[in-house]
Amino acid sequence: MLKKLSPEKIIRRLGVAVAVLILAGILGFLYFKTQAVDFRKQNDLIGYLRELKEVDSKWNEEVLRARRPLEPEAKPPVNAQAVLRKVELLLTAQGLDLKSPGLKQGIAGLKQAFQQKAELFEKFRAESAALKKAVTDARDQATAVRAAGGPVTAEADVLAAKIWEYYAEPSEARAKDILDRAEELQRRTPAPPEGAREPLAKLIGAVGLVTRHRPAEEVLAVKLSFLTTSERVDALARGLDQEFQSALQDRDLYGIYLVYYSGALLLVLGFLGARLRQSYGAIQHLNLALKEANEGLERKVAERTAELSKALAQLKESETLLIQTEKMSALGQMVAGIAHEINTPLAYVKSSLESVSSRLPEVRQLVDECQKLLDMLQAGNVAEDQLAAQFAKVSDLAAQFKTHQAAEELSGLVKDGIYGISQISEIVINLKNFSRLDRSKVAQFNLNEGLDSTLLIARNLVKHKTVKKAFGNIPPISCSPSQINQVFLNLVTNAAQAIPDEGGVIFLRTALKDPDHVVVEVADNGHGIPADVIPKIFDPFFTTKEVGKGTGLGLSIAYKIINQHGGTISVTSKPGSGTKFTIVLPVKAPESAQLAA
């Protein structure tokens, strides 16, 4: 147990601590002052200034080169962003403390000037490149017109030459001249030869580009010539040199102070070292005890972590089994309804096939007798009385077949069979759409189609109920279709079980809540849910159904599925008036959403 210190000792120790901090602070201050001048930083700054000046010179050279007629364009030394980064390094001065306000303002002004010149230079390059391309295109299109021949060849060559003259020595008179020539050429040749039509149109179009880009290039060149970036760099270099010399003088003075102060401080440090040596043994003992305590704590933490990991694995396994149990329960209800729905069309098919089978002998007899009559006619040597008798027999059978309306009856039976098969096919297709077993786990899914498929699958449950649908125009959403259909089936099943056959109504509504979310409502006019039960309905294993008729996992799983999709599910209910479940889902599932299998 630590001994309680007296107020005098506390004050004395605080005084010692403050004194040590002051002495250390003075030493640090003096040392910092002797290190304040860094030749490497000074050289770096001078290098940056030289590089900026060289970049400025190359920019000016680039402007002059670009204004020469059709001289090949040189690659710029650096881009504008690289120059601005150099200016930023100069502005921060790599930790050098600039005392002169004039230097700080000069650095800020230099940065602004280089930013302005970089922007103007990029605009100038764009205008120059567009101008040169337009002049080159005009020359190429005139060549193409000449190759096509026709009456416009000479005028096209003259116009191309005038464009070149305006580009080499621009003036308002030459600009007006080429514009007038282009207009006159277009007016005089409304229907040029087929091969010259497109190049002539491009040649005339090049006139507008040249007369637009050449003045713009001139204006930008003049603006660039008036920017005094080079003079700013020279002035800043002189100011930095003067401040650097002043900093060298201050460093030498603080070096003398540091020598004297260090000698005095050594005496203080010797005294403190003797006092610290006395407490060294006690500190080592405490460190050893702390190390043993840490090792024991780490062992306990590792054991506890292993226990929690094992419990978590068991919990996940149990959760998976419970979800599978609920899926199997829903599958059992669904299979029972589907079996009932398939039995009815199967009865159509069976009855139709049995009736067709009973009429087949009559059809077969007619076909056989007709074949015999054809054989007699082909033979040509059959007695007329035999031929007449066979003809009469075929006529009687055909009359009976027509009288009994066998053809119409067979056609109706076949249609009934086909109808029954189509009903079975529709059920199978809706089952496939409902489960979405042939699709990827996450896909674009229309919730209106999902609700329709759910109603077809649950038709055995809702066939005696009234279902009212109000589907809005909603976009497909990114989700797991089979999981969303499982939620819909659970809510529709609960609604069907909560309402009577007579007067029971299920309401289904979809709408676009906002551009990024859709809303689905499943409501009924059943007996409702008591207010004290509503907070518990999403809890696992909670159910208000009789024993054996519910697992209490349906709404819990539905809540988990909607939550994994980044959505929400809520319920409002009033006893005796019905219940409404509201689902809100994002159109695009968030990247953080984890959709379970």
ABEGO torsion letter per residue (X at the ends): XBBBBBAAAAAAAAAAAAAAAAAAAAAAAAAAAAAABBAAAAAAAAAAAAAAAAAAAAAAAAAAAAABBGBBBBBBABBAAAAAAAAAAAAAGGGBBBABAAAAAAAAAAAAAAAAAAAAAAAAAAAAAAAAAAAAAAAAAAAAAAAAEEAAAAAAAAAAAAAAAAAABBBAAAAAAAAAAAAAAAAABABBBAAAAAAAAAAAAAAAAAAAAAAAAAAAAAAAAABBAAAAAAAAAAAAAAAAAAAAAAAAAAAAAAAAAAAAAAAAAAAAAAAAAAAAAAAAAAAAAAAAAAAAAAAAAAAAAAAAAAAAAAAAAAAAAAAAAAAAAAAAAAAAAAAAAAAAAAAAAAAAAAAAAAAAAAAAAAAAAAAAAAAAAAAGABBAAAAAAAAAAAAAAAAAAAAAGAAAAAAAAAAAAAAAAAAAAAAAAAAAAAAGAABBABBBBBAAAAAAAAAAAAAAAAAABBBBBBBBBBBBBBBBAAAAAAAAAAAAAAAAAABBABGBBBBBBBBBABAABBBBBBBBABAEBBAAAAAAAABBGBBABBBGABAGAAAAAAAAAAAAAGBBBBBBBBBGAEBBBBBBBBABBBAABBBBX
